[in-house]
Amino acid sequence: MSGLLIVGGSYAGLNIAAAARAQGYQEPIRLVTEEAWPPYHRPPLSKAYLLGQVAPAELPLRSEQFYSDQKIDVVTRLRVDRIELPGAAHTAQGVIAFDELAIATGTRARTIPIPGAELDGVVSLRSLDDADCIAHRIGDASDIVVIGGGYIGLELAASMRKLGKQVTIIEGFGRVLSRVTFPLLSAFIEAQHLHHGVRIVCGAVVEAIEGTTKAVAVRTRDGARYPADLVVVAVGAVPNTELLAEAGLSGPGGIEVDANGRTRAPHVFAAGDCALHFNDFAQSTLRLESVQNATEQAKSAGVAIAGGEAPYRAVPWFWSDQYDLKLQMVGLSIGATAEIVRGSVEAKKFSIFYLREGVLIGIDSVNAPSDHITGRRILSRRPKVSADALIDPGFDLKSLMVAA
């Protein structure tokens, strides 16, 4: 038996392997990654790792002993160029045969097709190599422009301000975090960055990055020019789906899978940031980019590979650290018809509750971990609650655990 081949050294890749073994899968497992390291923690790359607070040795998700004990063969620095179904993966070092295949290739940084995007000093962040590149360059940088006001861009801006750099964020939409949250939280986050000295320019379209061989400035369509000796492009991510495109199992939106991580092809699975799935909580088809989704979806796929059933039904959650703020999000606020604030925005300790037709569908918390923890327990129940109850500071959220 050729066993299981996992392509991608990600959270999903590791958890597929671990779950398959835990479920009793006895055949060989090989995990192949292009990177030089086995699966590692990625959230610290834009924060603690960049600030020198986390060492490279602290990043691996599992020890070498774990892989040895679980008989998981991890192959680094090897790219899979083509998949030939039903059972061959083509690499520069030859063909790897498989009985089961799992794709856990995640995403790559989205690029911007503008003049100057190829200049030295224009970087993005998706991997440990990227983080090392930024850390190497940041020492000599004075003016940094971050293109994109999403979570990665904001986290990088916060880290760079902590390092004493002049930072400008240029966001094409009218506010930061416009794709993932409502205006109230966007305004709060913008105010915190402004307080820490970050310049934020919203509603601006980047037209070009100026420079001969190295970036020196970013120019927007309105003619404004922002000096930059380091430009970080943080405009989202593109799922790595090409390996299954020839088989018709993927498209621009991701690799289509069911609740158990199965694709339409027998013995072919996918999980994590590259996987497009019907989300039971959102009641729609989507692709989630989060550690939680990659981990839980991969566990379902691993169990299925071993012949079991553990459909993915988890409530989505996510977090972001910026300055003294711990942002924690649970659920999905898509389609919300009401938003209620509990706590104190002025004290930087509050939560925003999102309702859709009287049903609680999401909570965004700032330095309010108890709200987040409670939310993770109750949201799967689709609890009904009135706005008046949530507005009342005496209302006990935990009561929804019983009422739902």
C-alpha positions as CSV (number, residue, x, y, z in Angstrom):
1,M,0.0,0.0,0.0
2,S,1.2,3.5,-0.9
3,G,-0.8,5.1,1.9
4,L,-1.7,8.7,2.4
5,L,0.1,11.7,0.8
6,I,-0.6,15.1,2.3
7,V,0.6,18.1,0.2
8,G,1.1,21.2,2.4
9,G,3.0,21.8,5.6
10,S,0.2,23.7,7.2
11,Y,-2.1,23.5,10.3
12,A,-4.4,21.5,8.1
13,G,-1.7,19.2,6.8
14,L,-0.5,18.3,10.3
15,N,-4.0,17.8,11.7
16,I,-5.1,15.6,8.8
17,A,-2.1,13.3,9.6
18,A,-2.7,13.3,13.3
19,A,-6.4,12.7,13.1
20,A,-6.0,9.9,10.6
21,R,-3.5,8.2,12.9
22,A,-5.7,8.7,16.0
23,Q,-8.7,7.2,14.1
24,G,-6.6,4.1,13.4
25,Y,-5.2,4.6,10.0
26,Q,-2.3,2.1,9.7
27,E,-0.9,2.8,6.2
28,P,2.1,5.0,5.5
29,I,1.6,8.8,5.8
30,R,3.9,11.2,4.0
31,L,3.6,15.0,4.4
32,V,5.3,17.0,1.7
33,T,6.0,20.7,2.0
34,E,7.9,23.2,-0.2
35,E,9.1,25.0,2.9
36,A,12.3,24.2,4.8
37,W,10.4,23.4,8.0
38,P,7.7,21.1,9.2
39,P,4.4,22.7,10.1
40,Y,4.8,25.8,12.3
41,H,2.8,28.5,14.1
42,R,2.0,31.3,11.7
43,P,0.0,33.9,13.7
44,P,3.2,35.1,15.6
45,L,4.9,36.0,12.3
46,S,3.3,39.4,12.1
47,K,3.6,40.1,15.8
48,A,5.8,38.4,18.4
49,Y,8.2,36.8,15.9
50,L,8.8,40.0,14.0
51,L,9.4,41.8,17.4
52,G,12.0,39.2,18.4
53,Q,9.8,37.9,21.2
54,V,9.5,34.4,19.7
55,A,12.5,32.4,18.5
56,P,12.5,30.1,15.5
57,A,12.8,27.1,17.8
58,E,9.5,28.0,19.4
59,L,7.5,27.9,16.1
60,P,7.1,24.2,15.3
61,L,3.7,22.8,16.0
62,R,5.0,19.4,16.9
63,S,8.3,17.9,17.9
64,E,10.4,15.6,15.8
65,Q,9.6,12.9,18.4
66,F,5.9,13.3,17.6
67,Y,6.4,12.6,13.9
68,S,8.6,9.7,14.7
69,D,6.1,8.2,17.2
70,Q,3.2,8.6,14.8
71,K,5.2,7.3,11.8
72,I,4.5,10.5,9.8
73,D,7.2,11.0,7.2
74,V,7.7,14.8,6.7
75,V,9.5,15.8,3.5
76,T,10.6,19.4,3.4
77,R,11.9,21.5,0.4
78,L,9.9,19.4,-2.1
79,R,7.3,20.8,-4.4
80,V,4.6,18.8,-5.9
81,D,4.2,20.0,-9.5
82,R,1.3,17.9,-10.8
83,I,-1.2,15.5,-9.5
84,E,-2.2,12.6,-11.7
85,L,-5.3,10.8,-10.5
86,P,-5.9,8.3,-9.2
87,G,-2.6,7.9,-7.5
88,A,0.6,9.8,-8.6
89,A,2.2,13.0,-7.5
90,H,4.9,14.4,-9.8
91,T,7.9,16.2,-8.2
92,A,11.4,17.2,-9.4
93,Q,12.7,14.1,-7.5
94,G,10.3,11.7,-9.1
95,V,6.8,10.3,-8.7
96,I,5.2,9.7,-5.3
97,A,2.4,7.1,-5.4
98,F,-0.6,7.4,-3.1
99,D,-3.8,5.6,-2.2
100,E,-5.3,8.6,-0.5
101,L,-4.5,12.2,-1.2
102,A,-5.1,15.3,1.0
103,I,-4.4,18.8,-0.2
104,A,-3.6,21.3,2.5
105,T,-1.7,23.9,0.5
106,G,-3.3,27.0,2.0
107,T,-3.0,30.3,0.3
108,R,-0.5,32.7,-1.2
109,A,-0.3,36.4,-0.9
110,R,-2.4,38.3,-3.4
111,T,-0.3,40.5,-5.7
112,I,-1.1,43.9,-7.1
113,P,-0.7,44.4,-10.9
114,I,0.8,47.9,-10.8
115,P,4.1,49.4,-12.0
116,G,6.9,48.9,-9.4
117,A,5.4,45.8,-7.7
118,E,8.5,43.9,-8.6
119,L,11.0,46.4,-7.1
120,D,13.4,45.5,-4.3
121,G,11.8,46.4,-1.0
122,V,8.3,45.3,-1.9
123,V,7.3,42.4,0.3
124,S,4.4,40.4,1.6
125,L,3.8,38.1,4.5
126,R,2.6,34.5,4.3
127,S,5.5,32.3,5.4
128,L,8.4,32.1,7.8
129,D,10.7,33.0,4.9
130,D,8.6,36.2,4.3
131,A,8.8,37.1,8.0
132,D,12.6,36.7,8.0
133,C,12.8,38.8,4.9
134,I,10.8,41.6,6.6
135,A,12.7,41.3,9.8
136,H,16.0,41.6,7.9
137,R,14.9,44.7,6.0
138,I,13.1,46.5,8.7
139,G,16.2,47.5,10.6
140,D,17.3,49.8,7.8
141,A,13.8,51.1,7.0
142,S,12.5,54.5,8.2
143,D,9.3,55.0,6.2
144,I,7.1,51.9,5.8
145,V,3.9,51.8,3.7
146,V,1.5,49.0,4.3
147,I,-0.9,48.5,1.4
148,G,-4.1,47.0,2.8
149,G,-6.1,47.5,6.0
150,G,-7.0,44.0,6.8
151,Y,-5.9,42.1,9.9
152,I,-2.4,41.2,8.5
153,G,-1.8,44.8,7.5
154,L,-2.9,46.2,10.8
155,E,-0.9,43.7,12.8
156,L,2.2,44.5,10.8
157,A,1.6,48.2,11.3
158,A,1.3,47.8,15.0
159,S,4.5,45.7,15.2
160,M,6.4,48.3,13.1
161,R,5.2,51.2,15.3
162,K,6.5,49.3,18.3
163,L,9.9,49.2,16.5
164,G,9.8,52.9,16.1
165,K,9.1,53.1,12.4
166,Q,7.0,55.7,10.6
167,V,4.1,53.7,9.2
168,T,1.4,54.6,6.6
169,I,-1.6,52.3,5.9
170,I,-3.2,52.7,2.5
171,E,-6.6,51.1,2.2
172,G,-8.7,51.1,-1.0
173,F,-12.0,50.9,0.7
174,G,-13.5,53.6,2.9
175,R,-12.5,52.0,6.2
176,V,-10.1,49.3,7.5
177,L,-11.5,45.8,8.0
178,S,-14.3,46.6,5.7
179,R,-14.7,43.0,4.4
180,V,-14.9,41.4,7.8
181,T,-16.6,43.7,10.3
182,F,-19.0,46.6,10.8
183,P,-18.1,50.3,10.8
184,L,-18.2,50.6,14.6
185,L,-15.2,48.2,15.1
186,S,-13.4,49.6,12.1
187,A,-13.6,53.2,13.5
188,F,-12.4,52.0,16.9
189,I,-9.4,50.2,15.4
190,E,-8.5,53.1,13.2
191,A,-8.6,55.4,16.2
192,Q,-6.2,53.1,18.1
193,H,-3.7,53.1,15.2
194,L,-3.9,56.9,14.9
195,H,-3.3,57.2,18.6
196,H,-0.1,55.2,18.2
197,G,1.1,57.4,15.3
198,V,0.1,55.4,12.3
199,R,-1.1,57.4,9.3
200,I,-4.2,55.8,7.7
201,V,-5.3,56.7,4.2
202,C,-8.7,55.1,3.2
203,G,-10.5,55.2,-0.1
204,A,-7.2,55.6,-2.0
205,V,-6.2,53.5,-5.0
206,V,-2.5,52.6,-5.3
207,E,-1.4,53.4,-8.8
208,A,2.3,52.7,-8.7
209,I,5.3,52.0,-6.5
210,E,8.1,54.4,-7.5
211,G,11.8,53.6,-7.7
212,T,14.5,52.5,-10.2
213,T,15.7,49.3,-8.6
214,K,14.4,49.8,-5.1
215,A,11.1,51.1,-3.8
216,V,11.2,54.7,-2.7
217,A,7.6,55.8,-2.6
218,V,4.0,54.7,-3.2
219,R,1.8,56.9,-5.4
220,T,-2.0,56.9,-5.4
221,R,-4.4,57.7,-8.1
222,D,-5.2,61.1,-6.7
223,G,-1.5,62.1,-7.1
224,A,-0.5,61.8,-3.5
225,R,3.0,60.4,-2.9
226,Y,4.0,58.5,0.3
227,P,7.8,58.0,0.9
228,A,8.6,54.3,1.5
229,D,11.9,52.4,1.8
230,L,9.8,49.3,2.6
231,V,6.4,48.5,1.1
232,V,4.3,45.6,2.5
233,V,1.5,44.4,0.3
234,A,-1.3,43.0,2.4
235,V,-4.3,42.9,0.1
236,G,-5.5,39.4,0.9
237,A,-4.8,35.9,-0.2
238,V,-5.3,33.5,-3.1
239,P,-6.1,29.8,-2.5
240,N,-3.5,27.4,-3.8
241,T,-5.8,25.1,-5.8
242,E,-3.9,24.5,-9.0
243,L,-2.9,20.9,-8.2
244,L,-6.6,19.8,-8.5
245,A,-7.6,22.2,-11.3
246,E,-6.9,19.7,-14.1
247,A,-9.1,17.1,-12.4
248,G,-11.9,19.7,-12.2
249,L,-12.0,19.6,-8.5
250,S,-11.1,23.3,-7.9
251,G,-11.7,26.8,-9.2
252,P,-10.8,30.3,-8.3
253,G,-12.9,30.1,-5.1
254,G,-11.2,27.0,-3.7
255,I,-11.2,23.2,-3.7
256,E,-14.8,22.0,-3.2
257,V,-15.2,19.6,-0.3
258,D,-18.1,18.2,1.8
259,A,-18.3,18.3,5.6
260,N,-15.8,15.5,5.9
261,G,-13.2,17.1,3.6
262,R,-14.0,14.9,0.7
263,T,-13.8,16.2,-2.9
264,R,-15.8,14.8,-5.7
265,A,-13.0,12.4,-6.6
266,P,-12.7,9.1,-4.6
267,H,-9.9,9.1,-2.0
268,V,-9.1,12.8,-2.6
269,F,-9.5,15.3,0.3
270,A,-8.8,18.9,1.1
271,A,-8.9,21.1,4.2
272,G,-7.9,24.5,5.5
273,D,-7.5,27.9,3.8
274,C,-7.7,26.3,0.3
275,A,-11.0,24.4,0.9
276,L,-14.4,25.7,-0.2
277,H,-17.2,24.2,1.8
278,F,-20.8,24.6,2.8
279,N,-20.5,26.2,6.3
280,D,-23.3,24.9,8.5
281,F,-23.1,28.0,10.7
282,A,-23.2,30.5,7.9
283,Q,-25.7,28.4,5.8
284,S,-23.7,29.3,2.7
285,T,-20.6,28.1,0.8
286,L,-17.5,29.9,1.7
287,R,-13.8,29.5,2.3
288,L,-12.5,30.5,5.8
289,E,-8.9,31.6,6.5
290,S,-8.2,30.8,10.1
291,V,-6.2,28.5,12.3
292,Q,-9.4,27.2,13.9
293,N,-11.0,26.3,10.6
294,A,-7.9,24.7,9.3
295,T,-7.5,22.6,12.5
296,E,-11.1,21.5,12.9
297,Q,-11.8,20.9,9.2
298,A,-8.6,18.9,8.9
299,K,-9.6,16.7,11.8
300,S,-12.8,15.8,10.0
301,A,-10.8,15.0,6.9
302,G,-8.4,12.8,8.8
303,V,-11.1,10.8,10.4
304,A,-12.8,10.3,7.0
305,I,-9.5,9.1,5.5
306,A,-9.3,6.5,8.2
307,G,-12.9,5.4,7.5
308,G,-14.8,7.3,10.1
309,E,-17.3,10.1,10.1
310,A,-16.9,13.4,12.1
311,P,-18.5,16.1,9.9
312,Y,-17.2,19.6,10.4
313,R,-19.8,21.7,12.3
314,A,-17.6,24.0,14.4
315,V,-18.5,27.7,15.0
316,P,-15.9,29.9,13.3
317,W,-13.6,32.0,15.5
318,F,-10.6,34.1,15.0
319,W,-8.3,36.5,16.9
320,S,-5.9,39.4,16.3
321,D,-3.4,41.1,18.7
322,Q,-2.6,44.8,18.1
323,Y,-0.9,47.0,20.7
324,D,-2.7,46.4,24.0
325,L,-5.8,45.1,22.2
326,K,-6.9,41.4,22.0
327,L,-9.5,41.2,19.3
328,Q,-11.5,38.0,19.4
329,M,-14.2,37.2,16.9
330,V,-16.7,34.3,17.0
331,G,-19.4,33.5,14.6
332,L,-20.0,35.4,11.3
333,S,-21.7,38.7,11.2
334,I,-22.7,38.4,7.6
335,G,-26.3,39.5,7.1
336,A,-26.7,41.0,10.6
337,T,-29.6,43.3,11.0
338,A,-28.7,44.7,14.5
339,E,-25.5,45.4,16.5
340,I,-25.4,45.9,20.2
341,V,-22.5,47.1,22.2
342,R,-21.9,45.8,25.8
343,G,-19.1,47.1,27.9
344,S,-17.0,50.3,27.5
345,V,-15.5,51.4,24.2
346,E,-13.7,54.2,26.1
347,A,-12.1,51.7,28.4
348,K,-11.2,49.5,25.5
349,K,-13.1,46.6,26.9
350,F,-16.3,45.8,25.1
351,S,-18.1,43.4,22.7
352,I,-20.3,44.0,19.7
353,F,-23.1,41.4,19.4
354,Y,-24.7,40.8,16.0
355,L,-28.3,39.7,15.5
356,R,-30.1,38.5,12.5
357,E,-33.9,38.5,12.9
358,G,-33.4,38.0,16.7
359,V,-30.8,35.3,16.4
360,L,-27.3,35.8,17.8
361,I,-24.9,35.1,14.9
362,G,-21.6,36.7,15.9
363,I,-19.6,38.5,18.6
364,D,-16.6,40.8,18.1
365,S,-14.8,41.3,21.4
366,V,-12.1,43.7,22.4
367,N,-10.3,42.8,25.7
368,A,-13.4,40.9,26.8
369,P,-12.3,37.2,26.7
370,S,-15.3,36.0,28.8
371,D,-17.7,37.2,26.2
372,H,-15.7,35.4,23.5
373,I,-15.6,32.2,25.5
374,T,-19.3,32.3,26.2
375,G,-20.0,33.0,22.6
376,R,-18.1,29.9,21.5
377,R,-20.3,27.9,23.7
378,I,-23.7,29.3,22.7
379,L,-23.5,30.3,19.1
380,S,-23.8,26.8,17.8
381,R,-27.2,26.7,19.4
382,R,-28.4,29.7,17.3
383,P,-29.8,31.4,20.5
384,K,-32.6,33.9,20.2
385,V,-32.2,37.0,22.3
386,S,-33.6,40.5,22.1
387,A,-31.6,43.7,21.6
388,D,-33.1,45.1,24.8
389,A,-31.8,42.1,26.8
390,L,-28.3,42.6,25.4
391,I,-28.3,46.3,26.1
392,D,-29.1,45.6,29.8
393,P,-25.6,45.3,31.5
394,G,-27.2,43.1,34.1
395,F,-28.2,40.5,31.6
396,D,-26.2,37.3,32.1
397,L,-25.0,35.9,28.7
398,K,-24.5,32.5,30.2
399,S,-28.3,32.2,30.5
400,L,-28.3,31.8,26.8
401,M,-26.6,28.4,27.3
402,V,-29.7,27.2,29.0
403,A,-32.3,29.0,26.9
404,A,-30.9,28.2,23.5
